[in-house]
Structure formats: structure tokens, C-alpha cells
Amino acid sequence: MRVALVVDIVRQEEKLLVKALNERNVPYDVLNVAQEPLPFNRALGRYDVAIIRAVSMYRSLYAAAVLEGAGVHTINSTDVISTAGDKILTYSKLFKAGIQIPESIIAMSPDAVMKAYEQMSFPLIDKPPIGSWGRMVSLIRDILEGKTIIEHREMMGNSALKVHIVQEYVTGKNRDIRCIVMGNELLGCYARNIPSNEWRANVALGGTPSPLEIDQGLKEITLKAAGIVNGEFISIDVLEHQSRGYLINELNDVPEFKGFMLATGIDVPSRLVDYIVTRYS
Ligand SMILES: Nc1ncnc2c1ncn2[C@@H]1O[C@H](COP(=O)(O)OP(=O)(O)OP(=O)(O)O)[C@@H](O)[C@H]1O
């Protein structure tokens, strides 16, 4: 078998994937789409599997599309990336399937956002449908802060960033939970604890990873959420609501796993390469 590892930058995680491929003697090529063009060419069919790891959602999406065109199995697929890469499209599928999400109102103009703020009481969260690492995810305490956010978002060049997900502020245990599902298996979960000078748990913003015991409810909701979008290797961001319990905040189709490995001790790249070899060679 031959594997393509699609990247746009090589982070620690991609280095660990390369190491795991080498250790198992799996032939592979690193395709850096930030440097090399991708032709629609049947020759790409020499790869059995492509692991899609570009940080940019659009690079991941389009690289997967070109490779799928040549008959390559991509992890994840274009379908998964296009859904998980957009929080509104993700919520649509989860909500339809009866999976709990934070209460959310979608608003697509400044007037509509003002109405959405009125309908959702303060403090509330406002975030765009695309983005990562907590960027532009805003905690809004009153209408004045809300007006500032609306103004700033109207200045954005990308139309998707002018769309607002107005959402209930889910507070509970000062943490969020991140889980990884591989195939039909829940690989593990860990907690990301919110630092004292933040309200978000992103590791990039100072959130600290710690181990977490997985109960039946967490296992069920994460496997169900991954199954709904057909995620093959996907990370799931879970919030804990004081009365409603676990809510799915979002799905990530290019899972980061540094913090996960630190907190759980699970060797994600080795498990992924084993999974690919067992399933696709
Ligand atoms: N409705 C909410 N209630 C409480 N906290 C929230 C809510 N939405 C987001 N957060 C906090 O903000 C963080 C970033 O939000 P979110 O995961 O939606 O954005 P992101 O930019 O896609 O982040 P990531 O790169 O971690 O996937 C979450 O991990 C969580 O700690």
C-alpha cells in the first residue's frame, strides 16, 4: 500500500505521523499543497489512502476532492470536511439527528443579529461558522459589546465571517472536553481547563489538558456525532450544560492531538497508521 500525507505546514503532529509511517514501513509521500500543485491526474491513484492534514480548511477540502477524483480513499472525505469545517452545516446534521447542541440562532445581517441578541439573553456567545483556535469566538455581555462585534464582523472580506452563530453561554465546570473518534471507536477524551484570564479552553489560549473519565453518556454522544457526519478520524468538542448535560460544540476534521496525547497517553499517530494498514491494505 502507499499513503499520501497531505499538509500545508509540517507541525509536530505531522512529524509524529511521518515517524509512525516509518516505524511501520508503510510507503508514503508528503504532499505539501502550500508548495506543489495538485493535478487532476489518474496517476494520483497510486495512493490507497490520503491522510488530509492541511491546516487551512479550504486546502484540506480541495486536496481531498482532487485525490478522491483519482479514486483515493481520503481521511477525512470531502463530505466530512465540508460539513465539519462549517459549524452551521455541522449543527444542521446533529440537530436533525436529535443530538444535543448549544441553543443557537443563525443571523445573517446586522438587523437580524440585533434581533437574535434580543432573543438570546446576555451574556451570550457570537461566533462565525468557520474558523479555529477560538478566533472571533466572542463572549458578549451587553448590547454595546454586541454592536462592536457586529461592526467588526461587517468589515470582514469573507462572507461567511459576516454570518453570526448567536449561542447560549454554556458554563459549568470551567472546562470543555475533547474526544477523538477513529473508525467506529472512541479513542479517548480529555478535559481542557479554562485558564483564569480567559473564558475559552483552547490550548492555544492557555487552556491546560487533564485526564478525564469517560462515562456512558459521553461515549454515546461522541460516537453518534461522529457517525452522523461519517467522520473517520475526527475530534469532537463537548460542552457540559448544567441541566442538559453533554452538548456537541463542534467537530474537527483535521484533529489536533498533541494535548490529547499528553493527557491520555494514547499514541494517536501509531493508532491511525495501524488503523489504515488494517483496514485498507
Ligand atoms: N457556547 C459556548 N459556551 C461556552 N464556551 C464556549 C461556547 N462556544 C465556545 N466556547 C469556548 O470557546 C472555545 C472556542 O470555541 P469553538 O470551539 O467554538 O471555536 P474554534 O475556533 O472552532 O475552536 P477550536 O480550534 O478549538 O476548534 C471552546 O473550546 C470553548 O471553550
The ligand as a Tripos MOL2 file, in Angstrom:
@<TRIPOS>MOLECULE
LIG
   31    33     1     0     0
SMALL
NO_CHARGES

@<TRIPOS>ATOM
      1 N1        -21.4630   28.3640   23.6760 N.pl3     1 LIG1
      2 C1        -20.3380   28.3460   24.3850 C.ar      1 LIG1
      3 N2        -20.3590   28.4010   25.7380 N.ar      1 LIG1
      4 C2        -19.2230   28.3930   26.4820 C.ar      1 LIG1
      5 N3        -17.9790   28.3460   25.9500 N.ar      1 LIG1
      6 C3        -17.8910   28.2850   24.6130 C.ar      1 LIG1
      7 C4        -19.0400   28.2820   23.7490 C.ar      1 LIG1
      8 N4        -18.6150   28.2240   22.4710 N.ar      1 LIG1
      9 C5        -17.2790   28.2060   22.5190 C.ar      1 LIG1
     10 N5        -16.8210   28.2290   23.7890 N.ar      1 LIG1
     11 C6        -15.4130   28.1940   24.2460 C.3       1 LIG1
     12 O1        -14.6010   28.7690   23.2520 O.3       1 LIG1
     13 C7        -13.7010   27.7970   22.7130 C.3       1 LIG1
     14 C8        -13.5560   28.0020   21.2250 C.3       1 LIG1
     15 O2        -14.8140   27.8430   20.6090 O.3       1 LIG1
     16 P1        -15.0620   26.8990   19.3490 P.3       1 LIG1
     17 O3        -14.5270   25.5360   19.6660 O.co2     1 LIG1
     18 O4        -16.4930   27.0030   19.0080 O.co2     1 LIG1
     19 O5        -14.1670   27.6490   18.2810 O.3       1 LIG1
     20 P2        -12.9910   27.1700   17.3460 P.3       1 LIG1
     21 O6        -12.3460   28.4350   16.8980 O.co2     1 LIG1
     22 O7        -13.5420   26.2610   16.3070 O.co2     1 LIG1
     23 O8        -12.0000   26.3530   18.3110 O.3       1 LIG1
     24 P3        -11.0850   25.0550   18.0190 P.3       1 LIG1
     25 O9         -9.9270   25.4710   17.1920 O.co2     1 LIG1
     26 O10       -10.7290   24.6630   19.4360 O.co2     1 LIG1
     27 O11       -11.8660   24.0110   17.3680 O.co2     1 LIG1
     28 C9        -14.3100   26.4470   23.0840 C.3       1 LIG1
     29 O12       -13.3320   25.4530   23.1550 O.3       1 LIG1
     30 C10       -14.9590   26.7560   24.4320 C.3       1 LIG1
     31 O13       -14.0020   26.7310   25.4760 O.3       1 LIG1
@<TRIPOS>BOND
     1     1     2 1
     2     2     3 ar
     3     2     7 ar
     4     3     4 ar
     5     4     5 ar
     6     5     6 ar
     7     6     7 ar
     8     6    10 ar
     9     7     8 ar
    10     8     9 ar
    11     9    10 ar
    12    10    11 1
    13    11    12 1
    14    11    30 1
    15    12    13 1
    16    13    14 1
    17    13    28 1
    18    14    15 1
    19    15    16 1
    20    16    17 2
    21    16    18 1
    22    16    19 1
    23    19    20 1
    24    20    21 2
    25    20    22 1
    26    20    23 1
    27    23    24 1
    28    24    25 2
    29    24    26 1
    30    24    27 1
    31    28    29 1
    32    28    30 1
    33    30    31 1
@<TRIPOS>SUBSTRUCTURE
     1 LIG1         1 GROUP 0 **** ****
